[in-house]
């Protein structure tokens, strides 16, 4: 897995995490577990080299610690990271 490009046919980073800010095509952001509208049929990002790509996506760097050994493991790891990053609310 390279520093600049993700594993072909994965797309986990375009599905698993939430994106809370508005971005091109998704004015309300993207909930965790929901595919970004820019995820194409080959599970790549149609905005990869586009300046309208969300900053959080540009800053994401694929690494085995968060992407695992395959798409399924990446989904589990990224969903867990997203859940762990949510603020805790006391009731």
C-alpha positions as CSV (number, residue, x, y, z in Angstrom):
1,X,0.0,0.0,0.0
2,X,1.6,3.3,-1.0
3,X,1.5,6.5,1.0
4,X,-0.4,8.4,-1.7
5,X,-2.9,5.9,-3.0
6,X,-5.2,3.4,-1.3
7,X,-5.5,-0.3,-1.9
8,X,-7.4,-0.8,-5.2
9,X,-11.0,-2.1,-4.8
10,X,-11.2,-1.2,-1.1
11,X,-13.1,2.1,-0.5
12,X,-13.4,1.5,3.3
13,X,-12.2,5.0,4.0
14,X,-15.1,6.3,1.8
15,X,-17.7,4.3,3.8
16,X,-16.7,3.6,7.4
17,X,-15.9,7.1,8.9
18,X,-18.3,9.9,9.3
19,X,-17.5,13.3,7.7
20,X,-19.1,15.9,9.8
21,X,-18.5,19.0,7.6
22,X,-20.3,19.9,4.4
23,X,-18.4,19.0,1.2
24,X,-19.1,19.0,-2.5
25,X,-22.2,16.9,-3.3
26,X,-22.9,16.2,0.4
27,X,-24.0,19.4,2.1
28,X,-24.9,17.7,5.3
29,X,-21.7,15.6,5.5
30,X,-21.6,11.8,5.5
31,X,-22.7,9.5,8.3
32,X,-20.5,6.6,9.4
33,X,-21.2,3.4,7.5
34,X,-22.7,5.3,4.5
35,X,-20.9,5.4,1.2
36,X,-19.8,8.8,-0.1
37,X,-21.5,9.7,-3.3
38,X,-18.1,10.1,-4.9
39,X,-17.2,6.5,-4.3
40,X,-17.2,4.9,-7.8
41,X,-18.1,1.4,-9.0
42,X,-14.5,0.3,-8.7
43,X,-14.4,1.5,-5.1
44,X,-12.2,4.5,-5.9
45,X,-12.7,8.1,-5.2
46,X,-13.9,10.3,-8.1
47,X,-12.6,13.3,-6.3
48,X,-9.2,11.9,-5.5
49,X,-7.2,14.6,-7.4
50,X,-10.0,17.2,-7.3
51,X,-9.6,20.3,-5.1
52,X,-13.2,19.8,-3.9
53,X,-12.2,16.6,-2.1
54,X,-12.8,17.0,1.7
55,X,-9.7,18.0,3.7
56,X,-10.1,15.0,6.0
57,X,-9.9,12.7,3.0
58,X,-6.8,14.5,1.6
59,X,-5.1,14.2,5.0
60,X,-6.0,10.5,5.5
61,X,-2.9,8.3,4.8
62,X,-3.5,4.6,4.2
63,X,-1.5,2.6,6.7
64,X,-1.7,-1.1,7.7
65,X,-2.6,-0.1,11.3
66,X,-5.9,1.5,10.0
67,X,-6.3,-0.4,6.7
68,X,-5.4,-3.9,7.8
69,X,-4.8,-6.7,5.4
70,X,-7.9,-6.3,3.3
71,X,-11.1,-4.4,2.7
72,X,-13.1,-6.3,5.4
73,X,-10.5,-5.6,8.0
74,X,-10.2,-2.0,6.9
75,X,-14.0,-1.6,7.4
76,X,-13.8,-3.0,10.9
77,X,-10.8,-0.9,11.9
78,X,-12.0,2.3,10.5
79,X,-15.5,1.9,11.9
80,X,-13.9,1.3,15.4
81,X,-11.7,4.4,15.0
82,X,-14.7,6.4,14.0
83,X,-16.7,5.2,17.0
84,X,-13.7,5.7,19.4
85,X,-13.4,9.3,18.1
86,X,-17.0,10.3,19.0
87,X,-17.3,12.5,22.1
88,X,-18.8,10.8,25.2
89,X,-22.0,12.4,26.5
90,X,-23.1,12.0,30.0
91,X,-26.8,11.5,30.5
